[in-house]
Amino acid sequence: MLDFAASPKLLLALAIANLPLYYFIGKSFYNTWADFTDALRYFFQPGWLSAVRGEFTEDFWETLKLYLYLKLYL
């Protein structure tokens, strides 16, 4: 098994080499960059604020979608 902590240059090279893969899978989750930025906004917005604004359902689904997208890579 390769120890990536001992070779950060290898880890960086793999991350850069996988950027096209991240992009194409991201396109399947989000149709436009605006959809992705909305998901990020909901992710960092407190849940109570979304509930007050009447956006709780959208907040829940967009945050869940972002978690699933990130979980594919971590």
N, C-alpha and C positions, 0 to 999 in steps of 0.2 A: 504494500500500500504506500502511496506517495504521501509524504508529510508536507502539506502546503504551508504550515507555519514556518518550516525551515526554509522554504523557498517562496518568498512573497512575489518575486518576479514571475514565477510560473503561474501563480494564482492570478496576477494581473493580466498576463498573456491570455489565459483561459477566459477571463471575464471579457476582454476585448474581442476575442475570437467568437464569443457567443452573442455579441450584440445583435447581429441579424436575427438570431433565434428569438431573443427577447422582443425584438421589434415585431416579428410576424405573429408570435403568440399574443403579444399585446394588442395587435390589430384585431384578433379574434375576440378579445374581451371588450375593447373600446373601439368604436367606429371612427371617432375623430379625437384630436388632441383636446378639444373642449370637454368631451366625455371624461377623459383621463384627469383633466384638471378639476372637473367637478367632483370626481371621486376623491381626489386629494383634499379638496376643500371640505368635503363631508368628513373625511378621516380626521382632520385636525380640528374640526368644529365640535364643541361639546354637545353631547346628546340632548341635554335639556334645552339648549338653544335651538336645535332642530325641531324639537317638540313644540316650543313656543312659536316658531315660524310656520308650523304646519308641514314640515319637511321630514318628519321622522321616518316614514316609510322609505322615501328616497335615500335618506341617510343610511338606513339599515342595509339596503340592498347594494348601494354603491360601496359602502365600507366592506361588506362581505365579499364583493367582487374583487376589491383591491387586496384583501387578505388572501383570497384564493390565488390571485395572480402572483403575489409575492411569495406565497408558500411553494409555488412551483420551483422557485430558484433558491430557497433557503433550506 
